[in-house]
Amino acid sequence: MSQRNTTQSELLEAMTDAALEAGRASMIAAFLIMDLTGMPALFAFGLITLDTLKLIAICLPALALGVYVGSRLIGRWDPAKVRRILLLLLAVMAVAIGVQGTVGLIAP
């Protein structure tokens, strides 16, 4: 009986991991589709220029590397630790953007 419960628990754990991976992949695909479908409209209204497209092309390898590294590290780090690191990173970026905006307002 305990062998059966262990097998069921292992199956449930595997299904949970697969569901998390599927959800993560679905989010990546959804954001990619939204970005690709919105780009023509932004380009048509002049909100994306050729310089913007060049910058996007330059940044794409870093994005792909981040997705790859993230997919390899998922499940290896403690989620609470990752959450703290990401919140710290977001806070640093918010302060940097705030300083940049303030400097831009003071000395245009």
N, C-alpha and C positions, 0 to 999 in steps of 0.2 A: 504494500500500500504506500509506503514512504517513497519507493522508487517512482510510482505513478505521480505522486504529488511533486516530486523533484522535477520530473519531466514536464509536467504542466507549468510549473513555475518558470522553468527554463524557456519553454515555448512562449509564455506570456512576456518574459523579459526580451526575447528575440523579437516578438511582434512589436513591443513598445519601441525598441531601438529602430526597427524598420519604419515604424510610423513617424518617428522623429526625423529620420533621414528623408522620408518621402515629403514631409511637411516642409523641411528646409529646402529641398530641391524645388518644390512647388512655389515657394516664396521667391527664390532666385529666378525661376522661369517667369513668374508673374511680373516682377519688377523689370526684367529684360523686355518682355512684350510691351509693357506700358511705356517704357523709355523709347523703344523702337517705333511704336505707333504715334507717340506724341512728337517725335522729332520732326517729321515733315511739316506739321502745323507750325511749330516754333520756327523752323527755317523759312516757311512761307511768310510769316509775319515779321521777319527780320530779327528775331530774338536770338537766332543762332547764325553766326557768320562763318566764313571759311576759317578764320583764326580760331574760332571756338571748336570747329571740327578737327583742326590740327591738334589743339590741346587735348581733345577727347582721345585722339589716336595715340598721343604720347602717354596718356594716363591708363589706357586699356591694359597694357602688360602688367602694371602694378595691381589693377583690379583683379585680373585673372590670377596673379600670384597670391593675392590675399584670399580669394575664394579657395584656391588649392590648399594653401597652408591651413586655413580655417577648417576645411574638410578633413585634413589629416590630424588636427589637434582636437577636434570635437570628441568629447568623452574622455580625454586624457587629463584635462585640468578640472579642478574643482569649480563647479558653476558659480559659487559664491565669490571665489577669487577672480574669475573672469569678469563677473559683474562689477566688482570693485575697480578692477583695472579699466574697464570700459567707461565707467562713470567718471573716473579720474581723467581719462583721456578726453571725454566730452567736456568736462569742466575746464580743462586747459584750453581746449579749442574755443569754448565760449568766451573765456577771458581774452584770448588773442583776438578774436573777432571784435569783441567790445572795445579793446584798445585801438585796433585798427580803425573802427568806425569813429571813435572819439577823436583820434588824431586827424581823421579826414574832415570832421566837422570844425575842428579848431583851425587847421591850416589847409584850406582847400586849394 
